[in-house]
Amino acid sequence: MKPLLITLSLTLLKLISLGQSKPVEITTFFSIKGFASFHLLICSDNNFYTCASNCTEADISKGKWTEKNGKIYLTPDKIETAIVNASIESGIIESDTVVTFEVLDCYQKPITGYRITFFDKDMKGYNYQTNDSGKLSVQKNTFVAYLTKDDISNIRYPIELTSAARFLWEKYSKVILTLNYPSFIITQRSRYNIREYKKECWLKTKKGLSLLNDSKFSLKKLQ
């Protein structure tokens, strides 16, 4: 009986683990007119993300969505919680001289070309970008602190730069930065602003979505 119970327990734990690791499905809707584009990402975890971009910069937002009677309702986050930021995990790997950074999006996908500014003891900054795997490595004894591109964007006054800097502690040799947006949204343009707007309602159509209060503004579903 005990071997059977153990087998059943292991099977149950495996099923629970598989359920927890189920990837989030993302449905993308878009509109492109000349240099201007708009993308809306509807995710199976009930989060949504938007990006309205032109040739130089983008306005982005995120929030929660619900569906009722063929209509999709978007409730945006407050602007202070919609700001791009990163959760940080630090650890130790087999290296005493190099610290490796890994930058992931909110769904654990690597972000390519993400800029991190490192500072030496004189607080002179040096820019590095992540590779195709979302990683970059720097020498520990060269830099004492760092800021992400979004840390810098959120600084209002230059005097805040020093107090906002994140220190490179000697004992850590690996740092994982997980951003609160999908990579698709924050890599559309090198510069982006947080878009603040009220609730929206979109109607489902055969080809995509149509804005309830402005039927001329429609989005196609990306196949």
C-alpha positions as protocol buffer text, in pm:
chain_id: "A"
residue {
  index: 1
  type: MET
  ca { x: 0 y: 0 z: 0 }
}
residue {
  index: 2
  type: LYS
  ca { x: 279 y: 247 z: 90 }
}
residue {
  index: 3
  type: PRO
  ca { x: 450 y: 226 z: -255 }
}
residue {
  index: 4
  type: LEU
  ca { x: 113 y: 297 z: -417 }
}
residue {
  index: 5
  type: LEU
  ca { x: 54 y: 599 z: -194 }
}
residue {
  index: 6
  type: ILE
  ca { x: 402 y: 732 z: -269 }
}
residue {
  index: 7
  type: THR
  ca { x: 344 y: 686 z: -644 }
}
residue {
  index: 8
  type: LEU
  ca { x: 9 y: 865 z: -624 }
}
residue {
  index: 9
  type: SER
  ca { x: 164 y: 1148 z: -421 }
}
residue {
  index: 10
  type: LEU
  ca { x: 447 y: 1195 z: -670 }
}
residue {
  index: 11
  type: THR
  ca { x: 199 y: 1191 z: -960 }
}
residue {
  index: 12
  type: LEU
  ca { x: -15 y: 1454 z: -786 }
}
residue {
  index: 13
  type: LEU
  ca { x: 286 y: 1675 z: -718 }
}
residue {
  index: 14
  type: LYS
  ca { x: 391 y: 1642 z: -1083 }
}
residue {
  index: 15
  type: LEU
  ca { x: 45 y: 1741 z: -1204 }
}
residue {
  index: 16
  type: ILE
  ca { x: 43 y: 2042 z: -969 }
}
residue {
  index: 17
  type: SER
  ca { x: 388 y: 2142 z: -1092 }
}
residue {
  index: 18
  type: LEU
  ca { x: 281 y: 2112 z: -1455 }
}
residue {
  index: 19
  type: GLY
  ca { x: -27 y: 2322 z: -1384 }
}
residue {
  index: 20
  type: GLN
  ca { x: 180 y: 2596 z: -1223 }
}
residue {
  index: 21
  type: SER
  ca { x: 429 y: 2608 z: -1510 }
}
residue {
  index: 22
  type: LYS
  ca { x: 166 y: 2641 z: -1782 }
}
residue {
  index: 23
  type: PRO
  ca { x: 283 y: 2925 z: -2009 }
}
residue {
  index: 24
  type: VAL
  ca { x: 75 y: 3239 z: -2038 }
}
residue {
  index: 25
  type: GLU
  ca { x: -98 y: 3271 z: -2376 }
}
residue {
  index: 26
  type: ILE
  ca { x: -75 y: 3616 z: -2537 }
}
residue {
  index: 27
  type: THR
  ca { x: -313 y: 3739 z: -2807 }
}
residue {
  index: 28
  type: THR
  ca { x: -189 y: 4047 z: -2992 }
}
residue {
  index: 29
  type: PHE
  ca { x: -409 y: 4307 z: -3162 }
}
residue {
  index: 30
  type: PHE
  ca { x: -259 y: 4591 z: -3364 }
}
residue {
  index: 31
  type: SER
  ca { x: -307 y: 4891 z: -3591 }
}
residue {
  index: 32
  type: ILE
  ca { x: -31 y: 5042 z: -3806 }
}
residue {
  index: 33
  type: LYS
  ca { x: -68 y: 5372 z: -3996 }
}
residue {
  index: 34
  type: GLY
  ca { x: 253 y: 5512 z: -4141 }
}
residue {
  index: 35
  type: PHE
  ca { x: 505 y: 5564 z: -3861 }
}
residue {
  index: 36
  type: ALA
  ca { x: 239 y: 5529 z: -3592 }
}
residue {
  index: 37
  type: SER
  ca { x: 136 y: 5195 z: -3444 }
}
residue {
  index: 38
  type: PHE
  ca { x: -76 y: 5065 z: -3159 }
}
residue {
  index: 39
  type: HIS
  ca { x: -47 y: 4721 z: -3001 }
}
residue {
  index: 40
  type: LEU
  ca { x: -273 y: 4564 z: -2741 }
}
residue {
  index: 41
  type: LEU
  ca { x: -166 y: 4240 z: -2573 }
}
residue {
  index: 42
  type: ILE
  ca { x: -441 y: 4037 z: -2407 }
}
residue {
  index: 43
  type: CYS
  ca { x: -287 y: 3774 z: -2179 }
}
residue {
  index: 44
  type: SER
  ca { x: -447 y: 3459 z: -2038 }
}
residue {
  index: 45
  type: ASP
  ca { x: -352 y: 3564 z: -1682 }
}
residue {
  index: 46
  type: ASN
  ca { x: -601 y: 3856 z: -1719 }
}
residue {
  index: 47
  type: ASN
  ca { x: -329 y: 4117 z: -1764 }
}
residue {
  index: 48
  type: PHE
  ca { x: -319 y: 4348 z: -2064 }
}
residue {
  index: 49
  type: TYR
  ca { x: -43 y: 4568 z: -2203 }
}
residue {
  index: 50
  type: THR
  ca { x: -53 y: 4846 z: -2464 }
}
residue {
  index: 51
  type: CYS
  ca { x: 205 y: 5029 z: -2670 }
}
residue {
  index: 52
  type: ALA
  ca { x: 129 y: 5333 z: -2885 }
}
residue {
  index: 53
  type: SER
  ca { x: 445 y: 5430 z: -3072 }
}
residue {
  index: 54
  type: ASN
  ca { x: 567 y: 5673 z: -3334 }
}
residue {
  index: 55
  type: CYS
  ca { x: 907 y: 5696 z: -3501 }
}
residue {
  index: 56
  type: THR
  ca { x: 1086 y: 5818 z: -3186 }
}
residue {
  index: 57
  type: GLU
  ca { x: 910 y: 5702 z: -2868 }
}
residue {
  index: 58
  type: ALA
  ca { x: 618 y: 5505 z: -2726 }
}
residue {
  index: 59
  type: ASP
  ca { x: 341 y: 5541 z: -2470 }
}
residue {
  index: 60
  type: ILE
  ca { x: 286 y: 5219 z: -2276 }
}
residue {
  index: 61
  type: SER
  ca { x: 39 y: 5098 z: -2014 }
}
residue {
  index: 62
  type: LYS
  ca { x: -79 y: 4787 z: -1836 }
}
residue {
  index: 63
  type: GLY
  ca { x: -372 y: 4669 z: -1629 }
}
residue {
  index: 64
  type: LYS
  ca { x: -643 y: 4404 z: -1597 }
}
residue {
  index: 65
  type: TRP
  ca { x: -904 y: 4291 z: -1850 }
}
residue {
  index: 66
  type: THR
  ca { x: -1238 y: 4113 z: -1826 }
}
residue {
  index: 67
  type: GLU
  ca { x: -1476 y: 3984 z: -2092 }
}
residue {
  index: 68
  type: LYS
  ca { x: -1856 y: 3995 z: -2093 }
}
residue {
  index: 69
  type: ASN
  ca { x: -2107 y: 3952 z: -2377 }
}
residue {
  index: 70
  type: GLY
  ca { x: -1850 y: 3984 z: -2652 }
}
residue {
  index: 71
  type: LYS
  ca { x: -1694 y: 4294 z: -2499 }
}
residue {
  index: 72
  type: ILE
  ca { x: -1346 y: 4330 z: -2350 }
}
residue {
  index: 73
  type: TYR
  ca { x: -1316 y: 4579 z: -2065 }
}
residue {
  index: 74
  type: LEU
  ca { x: -974 y: 4725 z: -1986 }
}
residue {
  index: 75
  type: THR
  ca { x: -902 y: 4864 z: -1640 }
}
residue {
  index: 76
  type: PRO
  ca { x: -559 y: 5032 z: -1640 }
}
residue {
  index: 77
  type: ASP
  ca { x: -324 y: 5033 z: -1345 }
}
residue {
  index: 78
  type: LYS
  ca { x: -265 y: 5359 z: -1166 }
}
residue {
  index: 79
  type: ILE
  ca { x: 25 y: 5544 z: -1321 }
}
residue {
  index: 80
  type: GLU
  ca { x: 249 y: 5498 z: -1015 }
}
residue {
  index: 81
  type: THR
  ca { x: 216 y: 5118 z: -1039 }
}
residue {
  index: 82
  type: ALA
  ca { x: 240 y: 5113 z: -1420 }
}
residue {
  index: 83
  type: ILE
  ca { x: 593 y: 5256 z: -1415 }
}
residue {
  index: 84
  type: VAL
  ca { x: 847 y: 5013 z: -1557 }
}
residue {
  index: 85
  type: ASN
  ca { x: 1052 y: 4863 z: -1276 }
}
residue {
  index: 86
  type: ALA
  ca { x: 1233 y: 4543 z: -1190 }
}
residue {
  index: 87
  type: SER
  ca { x: 1225 y: 4293 z: -910 }
}
residue {
  index: 88
  type: ILE
  ca { x: 1581 y: 4196 z: -818 }
}
residue {
  index: 89
  type: GLU
  ca { x: 1723 y: 3861 z: -712 }
}
residue {
  index: 90
  type: SER
  ca { x: 2090 y: 3823 z: -621 }
}
residue {
  index: 91
  type: GLY
  ca { x: 2285 y: 3502 z: -581 }
}
residue {
  index: 92
  type: ILE
  ca { x: 2624 y: 3339 z: -580 }
}
residue {
  index: 93
  type: ILE
  ca { x: 2772 y: 3143 z: -870 }
}
residue {
  index: 94
  type: GLU
  ca { x: 3123 y: 3010 z: -930 }
}
residue {
  index: 95
  type: SER
  ca { x: 3296 y: 3340 z: -993 }
}
residue {
  index: 96
  type: ASP
  ca { x: 3485 y: 3573 z: -762 }
}
residue {
  index: 97
  type: THR
  ca { x: 3573 y: 3835 z: -1021 }
}
residue {
  index: 98
  type: VAL
  ca { x: 3271 y: 3863 z: -1254 }
}
residue {
  index: 99
  type: VAL
  ca { x: 2908 y: 3951 z: -1186 }
}
residue {
  index: 100
  type: THR
  ca { x: 2655 y: 3835 z: -1445 }
}
residue {
  index: 101
  type: PHE
  ca { x: 2326 y: 4018 z: -1501 }
}
residue {
  index: 102
  type: GLU
  ca { x: 2022 y: 3850 z: -1653 }
}
residue {
  index: 103
  type: VAL
  ca { x: 1724 y: 4061 z: -1760 }
}
residue {
  index: 104
  type: LEU
  ca { x: 1386 y: 3890 z: -1803 }
}
residue {
  index: 105
  type: ASP
  ca { x: 1039 y: 4017 z: -1885 }
}
residue {
  index: 106
  type: CYS
  ca { x: 730 y: 3949 z: -1673 }
}
residue {
  index: 107
  type: TYR
  ca { x: 688 y: 3609 z: -1842 }
}
residue {
  index: 108
  type: GLN
  ca { x: 1050 y: 3501 z: -1790 }
}
residue {
  index: 109
  type: LYS
  ca { x: 1162 y: 3569 z: -2148 }
}
residue {
  index: 110
  type: PRO
  ca { x: 1509 y: 3724 z: -2196 }
}
residue {
  index: 111
  type: ILE
  ca { x: 1524 y: 4091 z: -2300 }
}
residue {
  index: 112
  type: THR
  ca { x: 1781 y: 4174 z: -2567 }
}
residue {
  index: 113
  type: GLY
  ca { x: 1954 y: 4512 z: -2582 }
}
residue {
  index: 114
  type: TYR
  ca { x: 1846 y: 4627 z: -2237 }
}
residue {
  index: 115
  type: ARG
  ca { x: 2078 y: 4901 z: -2110 }
}
residue {
  index: 116
  type: ILE
  ca { x: 2236 y: 4900 z: -1766 }
}
residue {
  index: 117
  type: THR
  ca { x: 2465 y: 5183 z: -1658 }
}
residue {
  index: 118
  type: PHE
  ca { x: 2752 y: 5085 z: -1429 }
}
residue {
  index: 119
  type: PHE
  ca { x: 2941 y: 5333 z: -1211 }
}
residue {
  index: 120
  type: ASP
  ca { x: 3302 y: 5328 z: -1094 }
}
residue {
  index: 121
  type: LYS
  ca { x: 3418 y: 5460 z: -756 }
}
residue {
  index: 122
  type: ASP
  ca { x: 3411 y: 5817 z: -893 }
}
residue {
  index: 123
  type: MET
  ca { x: 3049 y: 5765 z: -1007 }
}
residue {
  index: 124
  type: LYS
  ca { x: 3142 y: 5787 z: -1373 }
}
residue {
  index: 125
  type: GLY
  ca { x: 2889 y: 5593 z: -1577 }
}
residue {
  index: 126
  type: TYR
  ca { x: 2947 y: 5326 z: -1845 }
}
residue {
  index: 127
  type: ASN
  ca { x: 2665 y: 5179 z: -2054 }
}
residue {
  index: 128
  type: TYR
  ca { x: 2632 y: 4807 z: -2129 }
}
residue {
  index: 129
  type: GLN
  ca { x: 2356 y: 4616 z: -2309 }
}
residue {
  index: 130
  type: THR
  ca { x: 2229 y: 4261 z: -2267 }
}
residue {
  index: 131
  type: ASN
  ca { x: 2299 y: 4005 z: -2541 }
}
residue {
  index: 132
  type: ASP
  ca { x: 2048 y: 3782 z: -2724 }
}
residue {
  index: 133
  type: SER
  ca { x: 2017 y: 3570 z: -2409 }
}
residue {
  index: 134
  type: GLY
  ca { x: 1934 y: 3874 z: -2198 }
}
residue {
  index: 135
  type: LYS
  ca { x: 2269 y: 3860 z: -2019 }
}
residue {
  index: 136
  type: LEU
  ca { x: 2580 y: 4070 z: -1966 }
}
residue {
  index: 137
  type: SER
  ca { x: 2885 y: 4034 z: -1743 }
}
residue {
  index: 138
  type: VAL
  ca { x: 3115 y: 4294 z: -1585 }
}
residue {
  index: 139
  type: GLN
  ca { x: 3422 y: 4281 z: -1361 }
}
residue {
  index: 140
  type: LYS
  ca { x: 3346 y: 4319 z: -992 }
}
residue {
  index: 141
  type: ASN
  ca { x: 3654 y: 4526 z: -914 }
}
residue {
  index: 142
  type: THR
  ca { x: 3576 y: 4777 z: -1191 }
}
residue {
  index: 143
  type: PHE
  ca { x: 3234 y: 4902 z: -1078 }
}
residue {
  index: 144
  type: VAL
  ca { x: 3068 y: 4972 z: -745 }
}
residue {
  index: 145
  type: ALA
  ca { x: 2707 y: 5043 z: -844 }
}
residue {
  index: 146
  type: TYR
  ca { x: 2456 y: 5032 z: -1129 }
}
residue {
  index: 147
  type: LEU
  ca { x: 2123 y: 5169 z: -1252 }
}
residue {
  index: 148
  type: THR
  ca { x: 1889 y: 5026 z: -1515 }
}
residue {
  index: 149
  type: LYS
  ca { x: 1765 y: 5243 z: -1801 }
}
residue {
  index: 150
  type: ASP
  ca { x: 1427 y: 5259 z: -1624 }
}
residue {
  index: 151
  type: ASP
  ca { x: 1583 y: 5357 z: -1293 }
}
residue {
  index: 152
  type: ILE
  ca { x: 1740 y: 5653 z: -1473 }
}
residue {
  index: 153
  type: SER
  ca { x: 1417 y: 5740 z: -1655 }
}
residue {
  index: 154
  type: ASN
  ca { x: 1233 y: 5758 z: -1323 }
}
residue {
  index: 155
  type: ILE
  ca { x: 1484 y: 6003 z: -1173 }
}
residue {
  index: 156
  type: ARG
  ca { x: 1352 y: 6358 z: -1187 }
}
residue {
  index: 157
  type: TYR
  ca { x: 1659 y: 6548 z: -1073 }
}
residue {
  index: 158
  type: PRO
  ca { x: 2031 y: 6472 z: -1124 }
}
residue {
  index: 159
  type: ILE
  ca { x: 2093 y: 6502 z: -750 }
}
residue {
  index: 160
  type: GLU
  ca { x: 1886 y: 6182 z: -704 }
}
residue {
  index: 161
  type: LEU
  ca { x: 2131 y: 5978 z: -911 }
}
residue {
  index: 162
  type: THR
  ca { x: 2367 y: 5886 z: -628 }
}
residue {
  index: 163
  type: SER
  ca { x: 2095 y: 5795 z: -378 }
}
residue {
  index: 164
  type: ALA
  ca { x: 1913 y: 5582 z: -637 }
}
residue {
  index: 165
  type: ALA
  ca { x: 2220 y: 5379 z: -739 }
}
residue {
  index: 166
  type: ARG
  ca { x: 2212 y: 5006 z: -664 }
}
residue {
  index: 167
  type: PHE
  ca { x: 2536 y: 4879 z: -512 }
}
residue {
  index: 168
  type: LEU
  ca { x: 2727 y: 4578 z: -638 }
}
residue {
  index: 169
  type: TRP
  ca { x: 2790 y: 4378 z: -324 }
}
residue {
  index: 170
  type: GLU
  ca { x: 3108 y: 4169 z: -333 }
}
residue {
  index: 171
  type: LYS
  ca { x: 2940 y: 3847 z: -224 }
}
residue {
  index: 172
  type: TYR
  ca { x: 2699 y: 3841 z: -518 }
}
residue {
  index: 173
  type: SER
  ca { x: 2807 y: 3717 z: -859 }
}
residue {
  index: 174
  type: LYS
  ca { x: 2465 y: 3687 z: -1025 }
}
residue {
  index: 175
  type: VAL
  ca { x: 2182 y: 3939 z: -1047 }
}
residue {
  index: 176
  type: ILE
  ca { x: 1844 y: 3866 z: -1208 }
}
residue {
  index: 177
  type: LEU
  ca { x: 1626 y: 4162 z: -1303 }
}
residue {
  index: 178
  type: THR
  ca { x: 1263 y: 4076 z: -1382 }
}
residue {
  index: 179
  type: LEU
  ca { x: 1070 y: 4363 z: -1541 }
}
residue {
  index: 180
  type: ASN
  ca { x: 695 y: 4408 z: -1501 }
}
residue {
  index: 181
  type: TYR
  ca { x: 621 y: 4426 z: -1878 }
}
residue {
  index: 182
  type: PRO
  ca { x: 651 y: 4182 z: -2169 }
}
residue {
  index: 183
  type: SER
  ca { x: 964 y: 4228 z: -2380 }
}
residue {
  index: 184
  type: PHE
  ca { x: 752 y: 4302 z: -2689 }
}
residue {
  index: 185
  type: ILE
  ca { x: 614 y: 4618 z: -2529 }
}
residue {
  index: 186
  type: ILE
  ca { x: 932 y: 4772 z: -2390 }
}
residue {
  index: 187
  type: THR
  ca { x: 1151 y: 4694 z: -2690 }
}
residue {
  index: 188
  type: GLN
  ca { x: 930 y: 4871 z: -2944 }
}
residue {
  index: 189
  type: ARG
  ca { x: 1119 y: 5197 z: -2890 }
}
residue {
  index: 190
  type: SER
  ca { x: 1426 y: 5296 z: -2688 }
}
residue {
  index: 191
  type: ARG
  ca { x: 1224 y: 5568 z: -2513 }
}
residue {
  index: 192
  type: TYR
  ca { x: 878 y: 5524 z: -2363 }
}
residue {
  index: 193
  type: ASN
  ca { x: 634 y: 5706 z: -2138 }
}
residue {
  index: 194
  type: ILE
  ca { x: 358 y: 5571 z: -1918 }
}
residue {
  index: 195
  type: ARG
  ca { x: 14 y: 5627 z: -2071 }
}
residue {
  index: 196
  type: GLU
  ca { x: -259 y: 5734 z: -1830 }
}
residue {
  index: 197
  type: TYR
  ca { x: -619 y: 5689 z: -1940 }
}
residue {
  index: 198
  type: LYS
  ca { x: -964 y: 5585 z: -1819 }
}
residue {
  index: 199
  type: LYS
  ca { x: -1134 y: 5249 z: -1859 }
}
residue {
  index: 200
  type: GLU
  ca { x: -1195 y: 5132 z: -2216 }
}
residue {
  index: 201
  type: CYS
  ca { x: -1433 y: 4888 z: -2377 }
}
residue {
  index: 202
  type: TRP
  ca { x: -1358 y: 4699 z: -2699 }
}
residue {
  index: 203
  type: LEU
  ca { x: -1605 y: 4503 z: -2912 }
}
residue {
  index: 204
  type: LYS
  ca { x: -1501 y: 4169 z: -3056 }
}
residue {
  index: 205
  type: THR
  ca { x: -1523 y: 4155 z: -3436 }
}
residue {
  index: 206
  type: LYS
  ca { x: -1447 y: 3891 z: -3698 }
}
residue {
  index: 207
  type: LYS
  ca { x: -1106 y: 4045 z: -3769 }
}
residue {
  index: 208
  type: GLY
  ca { x: -1013 y: 4172 z: -3423 }
}
residue {
  index: 209
  type: LEU
  ca { x: -1142 y: 4448 z: -3196 }
}
residue {
  index: 210
  type: SER
  ca { x: -1328 y: 4777 z: -3236 }
}
residue {
  index: 211
  type: LEU
  ca { x: -1329 y: 5058 z: -2978 }
}
residue {
  index: 212
  type: LEU
  ca { x: -1681 y: 5095 z: -2839 }
}
residue {
  index: 213
  type: ASN
  ca { x: -1687 y: 5476 z: -2836 }
}
residue {
  index: 214
  type: ASP
  ca { x: -1505 y: 5511 z: -3170 }
}
residue {
  index: 215
  type: SER
  ca { x: -1587 y: 5236 z: -3419 }
}
residue {
  index: 216
  type: LYS
  ca { x: -1341 y: 5388 z: -3670 }
}
residue {
  index: 217
  type: PHE
  ca { x: -1056 y: 5284 z: -3444 }
}
residue {
  index: 218
  type: SER
  ca { x: -1020 y: 4909 z: -3491 }
}
residue {
  index: 219
  type: LEU
  ca { x: -745 y: 4656 z: -3430 }
}
residue {
  index: 220
  type: LYS
  ca { x: -655 y: 4347 z: -3628 }
}
residue {
  index: 221
  type: LYS
  ca { x: -572 y: 4021 z: -3459 }
}
residue {
  index: 222
  type: LEU
  ca { x: -216 y: 3910 z: -3519 }
}
residue {
  index: 223
  type: GLN
  ca { x: -222 y: 3560 z: -3668 }
}
